[in-house]
């Protein structure tokens, strides 16, 4: 939502942001870039990859 310039005062925006930050763990702020869009993509992208790998490991363990 930040990438496309969503209104930060919107209730839906705040709800999504409140859900995304705990799931991102320590990844937000891990890397800093002059371009905020790139920073968001890299930091939250790393968090997404982390959760995909973790889910894959859990799925292998369970099966």
matplotlib code that plots the C-alpha trace (Angstrom):
import matplotlib.pyplot as plt

x = [0.0, 2.9, 4.2, 1.1, 0.6, -2.4, -3.9, -2.2, -5.1, -7.5, -8.8, -8.2, -4.6, -4.0, -5.5, -3.3, -0.2, -1.0, -1.2, 2.0, 4.4, 4.2, 4.6, 7.6, 9.5, 12.9, 13.1, 11.6, 14.5, 17.1, 18.2, 18.0, 17.9, 17.3, 14.4, 11.6, 9.8, 12.9, 13.4, 9.8, 10.1, 13.5, 12.6, 9.1, 10.2, 12.8, 10.1, 7.9, 10.7, 11.5, 7.8, 7.7, 10.9, 9.6, 6.2, 7.9, 10.1, 7.1, 5.1, 8.0, 8.2, 4.5, 4.2]
y = [0.0, 2.3, 1.6, 2.9, 6.0, 4.8, 7.2, 6.4, 7.8, 5.3, 2.6, -0.2, 0.9, 1.1, -2.4, -3.9, -2.1, -3.4, -6.9, -6.7, -5.3, -8.2, -10.7, -9.0, -9.6, -7.9, -7.4, -3.8, -1.5, -4.2, -2.4, 1.3, 2.8, 6.3, 5.0, 4.1, 1.9, -0.3, -0.4, -1.6, -4.3, -5.6, -5.6, -7.0, -9.3, -10.8, -11.4, -13.1, -15.4, -16.2, -17.3, -19.3, -21.2, -21.8, -23.0, -25.3, -26.8, -27.3, -28.9, -31.3, -32.2, -32.8, -34.9]
z = [0.0, 0.7, -2.8, -4.5, -2.3, -0.2, 2.3, 5.6, 7.6, 6.1, 8.6, 6.2, 5.6, 9.4, 9.9, 7.2, 8.6, 12.1, 10.8, 8.6, 11.2, 13.7, 10.9, 9.5, 12.7, 12.7, 8.9, 8.6, 9.0, 8.3, 5.1, 4.4, 1.0, -0.3, -2.3, 0.2, -2.3, -2.7, 1.0, 1.5, -1.2, 0.2, 3.9, 3.6, 0.8, 3.0, 5.7, 3.1, 2.0, 5.6, 6.2, 2.9, 3.9, 7.4, 6.2, 3.7, 6.4, 8.7, 5.8, 5.1, 8.8, 9.2, 6.0]

ax = plt.figure().add_subplot(projection="3d")
ax.plot(x, y, z, "-o")
ax.set_aspect("equal")
plt.show()
